[in-house]
């Protein structure tokens, strides 16, 4: 796990922040965290940074919440904002959308420990949710694809939807390939028989909305 602690150009020496952060990062209790310090300036960009950190800790007022920070959060990075209490409102919207922990500043080593534990737990939950969402979206996309392929077979072979699905499944077993690949190959071949000035998506039996309507009507 990688943590990037962003300081100002002076390293936050003026209020003792640098000393506290380095004290925390040097403790054996931080376990698997690999900690890196960065002296940030207005021209700094972290979006293309490699390797990407798992968690970013920024200290205000040296690193205020601006567009570059939201771009980093969109890359699946957790944020710890070390801020005075009156600055909490500035992060409220982000906290509802990204894994963000607010750390009242000045702080303590123990509070920094807790902030890292909490933000990493939030980040893990977000990653699990994202993976599940992508799986569900893929399943929906696959089913729409199969419904469109079934429509082609029903129209061209004058068979039932059940028979069309059985044909797709049989071909999938014969070729030892996912049924969605068989459906995609069928749709690709079908496009060759469409009029040159008509895209496959314009044909009624290939239209995605028609497939969605079919799914909605299933018991």
C-alpha positions as CSV (number, residue, x, y, z in Angstrom):
1,X,0.0,0.0,0.0
2,X,1.4,3.4,-1.0
3,X,0.8,6.7,0.8
4,X,1.7,10.0,-0.6
5,X,2.0,12.9,1.8
6,X,1.8,16.2,0.0
7,X,3.4,19.2,1.7
8,X,4.0,22.7,0.6
9,X,7.2,24.0,-1.0
10,X,8.7,24.6,2.4
11,X,7.8,21.1,3.7
12,X,5.3,22.5,6.3
13,X,8.1,23.3,8.7
14,X,6.5,26.5,9.9
15,X,3.9,24.8,12.1
16,X,5.7,21.5,12.9
17,X,3.5,19.5,10.6
18,X,6.5,18.0,8.8
19,X,8.0,16.7,12.0
20,X,4.7,15.1,13.1
21,X,4.1,13.4,9.7
22,X,7.7,12.1,9.6
23,X,7.3,10.8,13.1
24,X,4.2,8.9,12.1
25,X,5.8,7.5,8.9
26,X,8.9,6.2,10.7
27,X,6.9,4.1,13.2
28,X,7.0,0.3,12.7
29,X,3.3,0.2,13.5
30,X,2.4,1.6,10.1
31,X,2.9,-1.9,8.7
32,X,2.7,-2.4,5.0
33,X,2.5,1.3,4.1
34,X,5.2,2.7,1.8
35,X,5.2,6.4,2.5
36,X,6.5,9.1,0.2
37,X,6.7,12.8,0.8
38,X,6.2,15.4,-1.9
39,X,6.7,19.1,-1.8
40,X,3.8,20.4,-3.9
41,X,3.7,23.6,-5.9
42,X,0.8,25.1,-8.0
43,X,2.5,23.7,-11.1
44,X,2.6,20.1,-9.7
45,X,0.4,17.4,-11.3
46,X,-0.3,14.1,-9.6
47,X,-2.7,12.6,-12.2
48,X,0.1,10.9,-14.2
49,X,2.2,9.9,-11.3
50,X,3.6,6.4,-11.4
51,X,3.2,4.4,-9.3
52,X,-0.1,5.7,-8.2
53,X,-0.7,6.0,-4.4
54,X,-3.5,4.3,-2.7
55,X,-4.0,7.2,-0.3
56,X,-3.1,10.8,-0.6
57,X,-2.7,13.0,2.5
58,X,-2.8,16.8,2.0
59,X,-2.3,19.5,4.6
60,X,-4.2,22.7,4.3
61,X,-3.8,25.6,3.8
62,X,-0.7,24.6,1.8
63,X,-2.7,22.3,-0.6
64,X,-6.2,23.7,-1.0
65,X,-9.0,21.6,-2.6
66,X,-8.8,22.4,-6.3
67,X,-9.5,20.7,-9.6
68,X,-6.2,18.7,-9.6
69,X,-7.2,17.0,-6.3
70,X,-10.6,15.9,-7.7
71,X,-8.8,14.5,-10.8
72,X,-6.7,12.3,-8.5
73,X,-9.7,11.1,-6.5
74,X,-11.3,10.0,-9.7
75,X,-8.4,7.6,-10.2
76,X,-9.5,5.4,-7.3
77,X,-7.3,7.1,-4.7
78,X,-8.3,7.7,-1.1
79,X,-7.9,11.2,0.5
80,X,-7.0,12.3,4.0
81,X,-7.5,16.1,4.3
82,X,-5.6,17.5,7.3
83,X,-7.5,20.7,7.9
84,X,-8.7,23.1,10.5
85,X,-12.3,22.6,11.7
86,X,-13.6,25.5,9.8
87,X,-12.5,24.0,6.4
88,X,-14.6,20.9,6.7
89,X,-17.4,22.2,4.6
90,X,-15.1,22.5,1.6
91,X,-14.8,18.7,1.5
92,X,-18.4,17.7,2.2
93,X,-19.3,17.1,-1.4
94,X,-16.2,15.0,-2.1
95,X,-16.8,12.9,1.0
96,X,-20.1,11.8,-0.3
97,X,-18.6,10.6,-3.6
98,X,-15.1,9.4,-2.8
99,X,-13.3,7.8,0.1
100,X,-12.4,10.9,2.0
101,X,-11.4,11.2,5.7
102,X,-11.1,14.6,7.5
103,X,-8.3,14.9,10.0
104,X,-8.5,17.9,12.2
105,X,-5.2,19.7,12.2
106,X,-3.0,20.1,14.3
107,X,-3.3,16.4,15.1
108,X,-1.5,13.5,16.7
109,X,0.2,10.3,15.6
110,X,-2.7,8.2,16.9
111,X,-5.2,10.3,14.9
112,X,-3.2,9.9,11.7
113,X,-3.1,6.2,12.3
114,X,-6.9,6.1,12.6
115,X,-7.4,8.3,9.6
116,X,-5.3,6.0,7.4
117,X,-7.2,2.9,8.7
118,X,-10.6,4.5,8.0
119,X,-9.8,5.8,4.5
120,X,-8.2,2.5,3.4
121,X,-11.3,0.7,4.6
122,X,-13.5,3.1,2.7
123,X,-11.3,2.6,-0.4
124,X,-11.6,-1.1,-0.2
125,X,-15.4,-0.9,0.1
126,X,-15.5,1.3,-3.0
127,X,-13.3,-1.0,-5.0
128,X,-15.5,-4.0,-4.1
129,X,-18.6,-2.0,-5.0
130,X,-17.1,-0.9,-8.3
131,X,-16.1,-4.5,-9.2
132,X,-19.6,-5.7,-8.5
133,X,-21.1,-2.9,-10.5
134,X,-18.9,-3.7,-13.5
135,X,-19.8,-7.4,-13.2
136,X,-23.5,-6.6,-13.2
137,X,-23.1,-4.2,-16.2
138,X,-21.2,-6.8,-18.1
139,X,-24.0,-9.4,-17.5
140,X,-26.6,-6.9,-18.7
141,X,-24.6,-6.1,-21.8
142,X,-24.1,-9.8,-22.5
143,X,-27.8,-10.5,-22.2
144,X,-28.7,-7.7,-24.5
145,X,-26.2,-9.0,-27.0
146,X,-27.7,-12.5,-26.8
147,X,-31.2,-11.2,-27.1
148,X,-30.2,-9.3,-30.3
149,X,-28.7,-12.5,-31.7
150,X,-31.8,-14.5,-30.9
151,X,-33.8,-11.9,-32.8
152,X,-31.7,-12.5,-35.9
153,X,-32.3,-16.3,-35.7
154,X,-36.0,-15.9,-35.0
155,X,-36.4,-13.6,-38.1
156,X,-34.2,-15.5,-40.5
157,X,-35.0,-19.1,-39.5
158,X,-38.6,-18.6,-38.4
159,X,-38.0,-20.4,-35.1
160,X,-39.0,-19.7,-31.6
161,X,-36.9,-17.7,-29.2
162,X,-36.3,-20.8,-27.1
163,X,-35.0,-22.7,-30.2
164,X,-32.8,-19.7,-31.1
165,X,-31.2,-19.7,-27.6
166,X,-30.7,-23.4,-27.8
167,X,-28.8,-23.0,-31.1
168,X,-26.6,-20.3,-29.6
169,X,-25.9,-22.5,-26.6
170,X,-25.1,-25.5,-28.7
171,X,-22.7,-23.6,-30.8
172,X,-21.1,-22.2,-27.7
173,X,-20.5,-25.7,-26.4
174,X,-19.1,-26.9,-29.7
175,X,-16.6,-24.1,-30.0
176,X,-15.9,-24.0,-26.3
177,X,-16.4,-20.2,-26.3
178,X,-18.7,-18.0,-24.2
179,X,-22.2,-17.6,-25.7
180,X,-21.7,-13.9,-25.9
181,X,-18.9,-14.4,-28.3
182,X,-21.1,-16.6,-30.5
183,X,-23.8,-13.9,-30.4
184,X,-21.4,-11.2,-31.3
185,X,-20.1,-13.2,-34.3
186,X,-23.6,-13.8,-35.5
187,X,-24.4,-10.1,-35.3
188,X,-21.2,-9.2,-37.1
189,X,-22.1,-11.6,-39.9
190,X,-25.7,-10.3,-40.0
191,X,-24.4,-6.8,-40.7
192,X,-23.0,-8.0,-44.0
193,X,-26.5,-8.7,-45.2
194,X,-27.8,-5.3,-44.2
195,X,-28.3,-2.6,-46.8
196,X,-25.1,-0.6,-47.3
197,X,-26.7,2.6,-46.1
198,X,-28.2,1.1,-43.0
199,X,-26.3,0.3,-39.9
200,X,-27.1,-2.8,-37.9
201,X,-28.3,-0.7,-35.0
202,X,-31.1,0.8,-37.2
203,X,-32.6,-2.6,-37.9
204,X,-35.6,-3.4,-35.6
205,X,-34.4,-6.8,-34.4
206,X,-30.9,-5.5,-33.7
207,X,-31.9,-2.4,-31.8
208,X,-30.6,-2.2,-28.2
209,X,-33.9,-0.7,-27.0
210,X,-35.8,-3.6,-28.5
211,X,-33.6,-6.0,-26.6
212,X,-34.2,-4.0,-23.4
213,X,-37.9,-4.2,-24.0
214,X,-37.6,-7.9,-24.5
215,X,-35.7,-8.3,-21.2
216,X,-38.3,-6.1,-19.4
217,X,-41.1,-8.4,-20.6
218,X,-39.5,-11.6,-19.3
219,X,-41.1,-13.1,-16.2
